């Protein structure tokens, strides 16, 4: 689980929209419907690299 204070300042590297934590806490999703990239969280660390992101699920 990502700390709420950290989640408040994280943004999508591609479009700069806020991110939300997915229910299983292993991914962060962009809140912009036009972008919708999903970033992995590995060992509790968000991997905010566009190359590592997947499309919307």
C-alpha positions as CSV (number, residue, x, y, z in Angstrom):
1,X,0.0,0.0,0.0
2,X,1.3,3.4,-1.0
3,X,1.3,6.1,1.7
4,X,-1.6,8.5,1.2
5,X,0.7,11.5,1.5
6,X,2.9,10.1,-1.3
7,X,0.0,9.3,-3.5
8,X,-1.2,12.9,-3.2
9,X,2.0,14.2,-5.0
10,X,2.5,11.4,-7.5
11,X,1.4,12.2,-11.1
12,X,1.4,10.3,-14.4
13,X,4.7,11.0,-16.1
14,X,3.0,11.1,-19.5
15,X,0.1,13.5,-18.9
16,X,0.7,14.7,-15.4
17,X,-2.8,13.7,-14.1
18,X,-3.1,12.3,-10.6
19,X,-2.7,8.6,-10.0
20,X,-4.9,6.2,-8.1
21,X,-4.0,3.0,-6.4
22,X,-5.7,-0.1,-7.8
23,X,-7.6,-2.4,-5.4
24,X,-4.8,-5.0,-5.3
25,X,-2.2,-2.4,-4.5
26,X,0.3,-3.7,-7.1
27,X,-0.5,-0.9,-9.7
28,X,-1.1,2.8,-10.0
29,X,-3.5,4.0,-12.7
30,X,-3.7,7.3,-14.4
31,X,-7.0,9.1,-13.7
32,X,-7.1,10.8,-17.1
33,X,-9.4,8.7,-19.3
34,X,-7.6,9.8,-22.4
35,X,-4.2,8.5,-21.1
36,X,-5.2,5.7,-18.7
37,X,-1.7,4.2,-18.3
38,X,-1.2,1.7,-15.5
39,X,2.2,1.7,-13.7
40,X,3.5,-1.3,-11.7
41,X,4.4,-1.2,-8.0
42,X,7.3,-3.5,-7.2
43,X,8.3,-4.2,-3.6
44,X,6.2,-1.2,-2.5
45,X,8.0,1.2,-4.9
46,X,6.1,2.8,-7.8
47,X,7.8,2.3,-11.2
48,X,6.8,5.5,-13.0
49,X,8.5,4.8,-16.3
50,X,6.4,5.2,-19.4
51,X,8.2,2.2,-20.9
52,X,7.1,0.0,-18.0
53,X,3.5,1.1,-18.1
54,X,0.6,-0.9,-19.6
55,X,-2.5,0.3,-21.3
56,X,-5.9,0.6,-19.5
57,X,-7.4,-2.6,-18.3
